[in-house]
């Protein structure tokens, strides 16, 4: 273990007592044993502090730091400052990972010399209890080589690797040399860490196995309270645009940026939980925010999907209520299609069950008929030996 490079795993924690144990257990069970788990408690008010204290007392690889509530960006930054490792990984407190994750990621980075190891992941929805591989988490068809840079496919670099902190293992000297830090906001705080990292990396190596399990549907993570910080995403995308412009990278990465920003705006707008927050965000975008992001004046041909192109057109022409109604109408159409497909599928299942039942009934009837035929043949075959036995018995009686 001493010869293994040290990996620092930073876990931002806020009121996570329900799932934190699984996250920590999955880290402490890593086959790459030379690691430190840096837990930064972001002002938890539940049983999280005691749980962290218990883990730290049992395993000296767990280090716990506390701060007043400032959001996951600030917590991760504090973790980076305290980290001592050669490699850096971030895991959310309600996620977990395969025991081989760090071993395989570090081996890949050591072998290739890349700055980042990109990891596919599975999504685990609490409502259904089944982990499913997120096919969109790493778009391998856009970057088929094992080690790539953004220059291999500039238009797809952000879409292909995303601004998810838990699907990347990074070299620590790469993070420090480039002063990579999270925005200290509550939502989309990871954009200004992950996007610059993807652009600055001299190599992004890709694993094929999905070794991370990202939990959703709990109603307990930061996204569940996004209405309290509805415009954080706008701050994040404006910061990314400014960063690209300052480095002279906006033009070669314009398509990637515009599509990631348009998709990010839609996602953050469409997943708000209250009308007041929805109207605030829509009006902010429609009345200047989208133009500041570069979306309104962009050539429509630069948008890679009809969905992104239509969203920008809606911001140009629709009010918040008109957009909301169109969203409802689209959602209702999708729901009706889903109901129809489900009904068709149910009919197919019923038909299949009926055919299986008939086949089983026919098989049983065939077995009975076969048995009956075998019985008749068996009796006929047995008649001759029985007749011979009677003749022999009568012959013996006559002699006696």
DATA-V32426 format. One record per pair of residues at least 6 apart in sequence whose ideal C-beta (glycine too) atoms are under 8 Angstrom apart, sorted by the first residue. I is the first residue (numbers start at 1). J is the second residue. D is the distance in Angstrom with one decimal. If there is no record, write none. Layout:
# DATA-V32426
I/J/D, I/J/D
This chain:
# DATA-V32426
1/33/4.6, 1/34/4.9, 2/34/7.1, 4/32/6.0, 4/33/6.9, 4/34/3.9, 4/106/7.7, 5/34/6.9, 5/85/7.3, 5/86/4.0, 5/87/6.1, 5/106/6.2, 5/110/7.6, 6/34/5.3, 6/35/6.8, 6/36/6.8, 6/84/6.4, 6/85/4.1, 6/86/5.4, 6/87/7.5, 7/32/6.3, 7/34/6.8, 7/35/4.4, 7/36/7.6, 7/85/5.1, 7/86/7.2, 7/87/4.6, 7/88/7.5, 7/89/6.2, 7/102/5.2, 7/106/6.4, 7/169/7.7, 8/35/7.3, 8/36/5.4, 8/38/6.1, 8/79/7.6, 8/83/3.6, 8/84/6.3, 8/85/3.4, 8/87/7.1, 8/88/5.3, 8/89/7.3, 8/172/7.0, 9/27/5.6, 9/35/5.9, 9/36/7.1, 9/37/5.0, 9/38/6.8, 9/89/4.8, 9/90/7.4, 9/91/5.9, 9/102/7.7, 10/38/4.9, 10/40/6.9, 10/75/8.0, 10/76/5.6, 10/79/3.2, 10/80/6.7, 10/83/6.6, 10/88/7.1, 10/89/7.4, 10/90/5.1, 10/91/7.8, 11/23/6.5, 11/24/7.5, 11/27/7.7, 11/37/6.4, 11/38/6.9, 11/39/4.8, 11/40/7.2, 11/79/7.6, 11/90/7.6, 11/91/5.4, 11/92/7.4, 11/93/5.6, 12/40/5.5, 12/42/6.0, 12/72/4.4, 12/75/3.6, 12/76/5.4, 12/79/7.1, 12/90/7.7, 12/92/7.2, 12/93/6.7, 13/20/6.4, 13/39/5.4, 13/40/6.5, 13/41/5.0, 13/42/6.4, 13/44/6.4, 13/48/5.8, 13/52/6.9, 13/75/7.3, 13/93/4.5, 14/41/7.4, 14/42/4.3, 14/43/6.8, 14/44/5.5, 14/48/7.5, 14/69/7.0, 14/72/7.4, 14/75/7.7, 14/93/7.4, 14/222/7.5, 15/44/4.9, 15/45/6.3, 15/46/4.7, 15/48/6.0, 15/220/7.2, 16/23/7.7, 16/44/7.2, 16/48/5.5, 16/93/3.7, 16/94/5.9, 16/220/7.7, 17/44/7.8, 17/46/5.1, 17/47/4.2, 17/48/4.9, 17/51/5.4, 18/94/7.6, 18/218/7.7, 18/220/6.9, 19/93/6.7, 19/94/4.1, 19/215/6.5, 19/218/7.3, 20/48/6.4, 20/51/5.8, 20/52/7.6, 20/93/5.0, 20/94/7.5, 21/51/6.7, 22/96/4.9, 23/91/6.0, 23/92/7.4, 23/93/5.5, 23/94/6.7, 23/95/6.0, 23/96/5.2, 24/37/6.6, 24/39/7.7, 24/55/5.4, 24/62/7.0, 25/96/7.6, 26/96/3.9, 26/97/5.0, 26/98/7.6, 26/99/7.0, 27/35/7.1, 27/37/5.2, 27/91/6.6, 27/97/7.1, 28/37/7.0, 28/55/8.0, 28/59/5.8, 28/61/6.8, 28/62/7.5, 29/99/4.8, 30/97/8.0, 30/99/5.7, 30/100/7.7, 30/101/6.8, 30/102/4.8, 30/103/6.9, 31/99/5.4, 31/100/5.4, 31/102/7.6, 31/103/4.6, 32/102/4.0, 32/103/4.0, 32/106/5.9, 35/61/6.1, 35/85/7.3, 35/102/6.4, 36/61/5.5, 36/62/8.0, 36/63/6.0, 36/83/7.5, 36/84/6.6, 36/85/6.4, 37/61/5.7, 37/62/4.9, 37/63/6.9, 38/63/5.2, 38/65/7.0, 38/79/4.6, 38/82/5.5, 38/83/6.1, 39/52/5.4, 39/55/7.8, 39/56/8.0, 39/62/6.5, 39/63/7.0, 39/64/5.0, 39/65/7.2, 39/93/7.9, 40/65/5.0, 40/66/7.7, 40/67/6.4, 40/75/4.1, 40/76/7.3, 40/78/5.1, 40/79/5.1, 41/48/6.2, 41/49/6.0, 41/52/6.1, 41/64/6.6, 41/65/7.1, 41/66/4.8, 41/67/7.1, 41/75/8.0, 42/67/6.1, 42/69/5.4, 42/70/6.4, 42/71/6.9, 42/72/6.9, 42/74/7.3, 42/75/4.6, 43/66/7.8, 43/67/6.7, 43/68/5.1, 43/69/3.3, 43/70/7.6, 49/66/7.5, 52/62/7.5, 52/64/4.7, 53/64/6.9, 55/62/4.7, 56/62/4.5, 56/63/7.0, 56/64/5.0, 63/82/7.0, 65/78/6.1, 65/79/7.6, 65/82/6.3, 67/74/6.8, 67/75/6.7, 67/78/6.2, 70/184/6.4, 71/184/6.4, 71/185/6.1, 71/186/4.0, 71/189/6.2, 71/222/7.6, 72/182/7.5, 72/186/7.3, 72/189/5.8, 72/190/7.9, 72/222/6.1, 73/182/3.7, 73/183/5.2, 73/184/4.7, 73/185/5.8, 73/186/7.6, 73/189/3.2, 73/190/7.4, 74/182/7.6, 74/184/4.4, 76/90/6.0, 76/165/6.9, 76/182/4.9, 76/189/7.8, 76/193/7.6, 77/181/5.3, 77/182/5.4, 77/184/6.8, 79/90/7.7, 80/88/7.1, 80/175/6.7, 80/181/7.0, 83/172/6.7, 85/172/5.7, 86/171/7.2, 86/172/5.7, 86/173/7.9, 87/102/7.9, 87/105/7.7, 87/106/5.8, 87/109/6.8, 87/169/5.9, 87/170/6.8, 87/171/6.2, 87/172/6.1, 88/169/7.2, 88/170/4.9, 88/171/7.6, 88/172/5.0, 88/175/5.7, 89/101/8.0, 89/102/6.7, 89/105/7.4, 89/166/7.9, 89/168/7.7, 89/169/4.8, 89/170/7.6, 90/165/3.9, 90/166/5.7, 90/168/7.8, 91/97/6.4, 91/166/5.4, 91/212/7.8, 92/165/7.8, 92/166/5.7, 92/214/7.4, 92/215/7.9, 92/221/7.4, 94/215/4.7, 94/218/6.2, 94/220/6.9, 94/221/5.9, 95/166/5.9, 95/212/6.6, 95/213/6.0, 95/214/5.2, 95/215/5.5, 96/213/5.2, 96/215/7.8, 97/211/5.8, 97/212/5.0, 97/213/6.7, 98/209/7.7, 98/211/4.0, 98/212/7.5, 98/213/8.0, 100/211/6.6, 101/119/7.1, 101/211/4.2, 101/212/6.7, 102/169/7.2, 104/207/6.2, 104/209/7.1, 104/211/6.9, 105/117/4.2, 105/119/6.7, 105/169/4.0, 105/207/6.6, 106/117/7.8, 106/169/7.1, 108/114/7.4, 108/117/5.1, 108/205/4.9, 108/207/6.2, 109/115/7.9, 109/117/5.2, 109/169/6.8, 109/171/6.5, 109/205/6.3, 112/146/6.9, 112/147/5.0, 112/203/6.3, 112/205/4.6, 113/203/6.4, 114/147/5.3, 114/201/7.1, 114/202/7.5, 114/203/3.4, 114/204/6.0, 114/205/3.8, 115/170/6.5, 115/171/5.2, 115/174/4.2, 115/197/7.8, 115/200/7.8, 115/201/4.1, 115/202/5.7, 115/203/5.8, 115/204/7.2, 116/168/5.4, 116/169/7.2, 116/170/5.3, 116/171/7.7, 116/174/7.6, 116/197/6.3, 116/198/7.3, 116/201/4.9, 116/203/7.5, 116/204/4.8, 116/205/7.0, 117/168/6.9, 117/169/4.3, 117/170/7.8, 117/204/8.0, 117/205/5.1, 117/206/7.6, 117/207/6.2, 118/138/5.7, 118/161/5.3, 118/167/6.4, 118/168/5.9, 118/204/5.6, 118/205/7.0, 118/206/5.0, 118/207/7.0, 119/138/7.4, 119/167/4.7, 119/168/6.8, 119/169/7.1, 119/207/5.3, 119/210/7.5, 119/211/5.9, 119/212/5.6, 120/133/6.7, 120/134/7.2, 120/137/5.0, 120/138/4.7, 120/167/7.3, 120/207/6.9, 120/208/7.1, 120/209/7.0, 120/210/4.2, 120/211/7.8, 120/212/7.9, 121/133/7.7, 121/134/5.6, 121/137/4.9, 121/164/7.6, 121/166/7.2, 121/167/5.4, 121/210/5.5, 121/211/7.7, 121/212/4.0, 121/213/7.0, 121/214/5.3, 122/131/4.3, 122/132/6.1, 122/133/5.1, 122/134/6.5, 122/210/4.9, 122/212/7.1, 122/213/5.1, 122/214/7.1, 123/131/7.0, 123/132/5.7, 123/134/5.0, 123/213/7.8, 123/214/5.4, 123/216/5.8, 124/130/7.6, 124/131/4.5, 124/132/8.0, 124/213/5.0, 124/214/6.8, 124/215/5.1, 124/216/7.1, 125/132/7.8, 125/216/5.4, 125/217/4.4, 126/215/6.5, 126/216/7.1, 126/217/4.1, 126/218/5.1, 127/217/4.6, 128/217/7.8, 131/213/5.7, 133/210/4.9, 134/210/7.6, 134/214/7.5, 137/162/6.8, 137/164/7.5, 137/167/6.2, 137/210/7.5, 138/160/6.6, 138/161/6.6, 138/167/7.4, 138/206/6.4, 139/156/6.5, 139/159/6.4, 139/160/4.0, 140/206/6.6, 140/208/7.6, 142/153/5.2, 142/156/4.2, 142/159/7.5, 142/160/4.7, 143/152/5.9, 143/153/5.8, 143/156/7.4, 143/157/8.0, 143/160/5.7, 143/204/7.6, 143/206/7.0, 145/152/7.0, 146/205/6.2, 146/206/6.0, 147/203/4.7, 147/204/6.8, 147/205/4.9, 147/206/7.6, 148/203/7.4, 148/204/5.3, 148/206/7.3, 149/201/6.6, 149/202/6.8, 149/203/6.5, 149/204/6.5, 150/157/4.0, 150/198/6.2, 150/199/5.4, 150/201/7.9, 150/253/7.1, 150/256/7.8, 153/160/7.4, 154/252/5.3, 154/253/5.7, 154/255/7.2, 154/256/6.1, 155/255/4.1, 155/256/5.4, 155/259/7.8, 155/304/7.2, 156/256/6.5, 157/198/5.6, 157/199/7.2, 157/253/7.3, 157/256/5.3, 158/195/6.1, 158/198/6.9, 158/253/8.0, 158/256/4.7, 158/257/7.0, 158/259/7.6, 158/260/4.1, 159/256/6.9, 159/259/6.4, 159/260/6.3, 159/263/7.8, 159/304/7.9, 161/167/7.5, 161/168/7.5, 161/194/7.6, 161/198/5.5, 161/204/6.9, 162/194/7.0, 163/188/7.5, 163/190/4.8, 163/191/4.5, 163/193/7.5, 163/194/3.9, 163/195/5.7, 164/190/6.8, 164/194/6.9, 164/214/7.8, 165/182/8.0, 165/190/5.0, 165/193/6.7, 165/194/6.5, 166/212/5.7, 166/214/6.5, 167/212/6.1, 168/194/6.9, 168/197/7.2, 170/197/6.6, 174/180/7.8, 174/197/7.8, 174/200/7.8, 174/201/7.0, 175/197/7.6, 178/196/7.1, 178/197/7.5, 178/200/5.2, 180/193/5.5, 180/196/6.2, 180/197/5.6, 180/200/7.9, 181/192/7.6, 181/193/6.5, 182/189/4.9, 182/190/6.3, 182/192/6.8, 182/193/4.7, 183/189/4.8, 183/191/7.2, 183/192/4.7, 183/193/7.8, 183/235/7.2, 183/236/5.9, 183/239/6.4, 185/229/6.9, 185/232/4.4, 185/235/6.0, 185/236/6.8, 186/222/6.3, 186/228/7.3, 186/229/4.2, 186/232/5.7, 187/222/6.4, 187/223/7.3, 187/226/5.5, 187/229/5.1, 187/232/4.0, 187/233/6.1, 187/236/7.9, 187/268/7.5, 188/232/5.5, 188/233/4.2, 188/235/7.8, 188/236/3.9, 188/237/7.6, 188/264/7.0, 188/268/7.3, 189/232/7.3, 189/236/7.1, 191/236/4.3, 191/237/6.9, 191/239/7.6, 191/240/5.8, 191/264/7.8, 192/236/6.2, 192/239/5.3, 192/240/6.2, 192/243/7.1, 195/240/5.5, 195/243/8.0, 195/260/7.8, 196/240/7.9, 196/243/6.3, 198/204/6.7, 199/244/7.9, 199/249/6.5, 199/253/7.0, 215/221/7.8, 218/224/7.5, 223/271/7.4, 226/268/7.2, 226/271/7.1, 226/272/6.6, 226/273/7.4, 226/277/7.9, 227/272/5.7, 227/273/5.1, 227/274/5.1, 227/277/4.1, 230/268/7.6, 230/272/6.2, 230/277/4.4, 230/280/5.9, 230/281/5.1, 231/280/7.4, 231/281/6.5, 231/284/6.3, 233/264/5.8, 233/265/7.1, 233/268/4.3, 234/265/7.8, 234/281/7.8, 234/284/6.7, 234/285/7.5, 234/289/5.5, 234/293/7.5, 236/264/8.0, 237/261/4.7, 237/264/6.1, 237/265/7.5, 237/293/5.6, 238/292/6.2, 238/293/6.6, 240/257/6.8, 240/261/7.7, 241/250/7.0, 241/257/6.6, 241/261/7.6, 241/293/6.4, 241/294/6.2, 244/250/4.2, 244/253/5.9, 244/257/6.2, 250/257/7.0, 254/294/7.9, 254/298/7.8, 254/302/6.7, 255/302/5.3, 255/304/7.0, 257/294/7.5, 258/294/6.4, 258/295/6.6, 258/298/5.4, 258/302/5.5, 258/303/6.6, 258/308/7.8, 259/302/7.8, 259/303/6.2, 259/304/5.1, 259/305/7.3, 259/308/5.7, 261/293/5.3, 261/294/7.4, 261/295/6.4, 262/295/5.9, 262/303/6.5, 262/308/4.1, 262/311/5.8, 262/312/6.2, 263/307/8.0, 263/308/6.2, 265/285/6.2, 265/290/7.0, 265/293/7.4, 265/295/7.4, 265/311/7.2, 266/307/7.4, 266/308/7.6, 266/311/5.2, 268/281/6.9, 269/278/6.8, 269/281/5.2, 269/282/6.2, 269/285/7.2, 270/327/6.5, 272/278/4.6, 272/281/6.5, 278/320/7.0, 278/324/6.9, 279/320/4.8, 282/315/7.9, 282/320/4.1, 282/323/6.1, 282/324/7.9, 283/320/5.8, 285/315/5.6, 286/315/5.0, 286/316/7.9, 286/318/7.9, 286/319/7.9, 286/320/7.4, 290/296/5.1, 290/312/6.9, 290/315/4.9, 291/297/6.5, 295/312/5.1, 295/315/7.2, 296/312/6.7, 296/315/6.9, 296/316/6.5, 298/312/7.3, 300/309/5.4, 300/312/7.4, 300/313/7.9, 303/309/4.2, 303/312/6.9, 314/323/5.3, 314/326/6.9, 315/323/7.9, 318/326/6.9
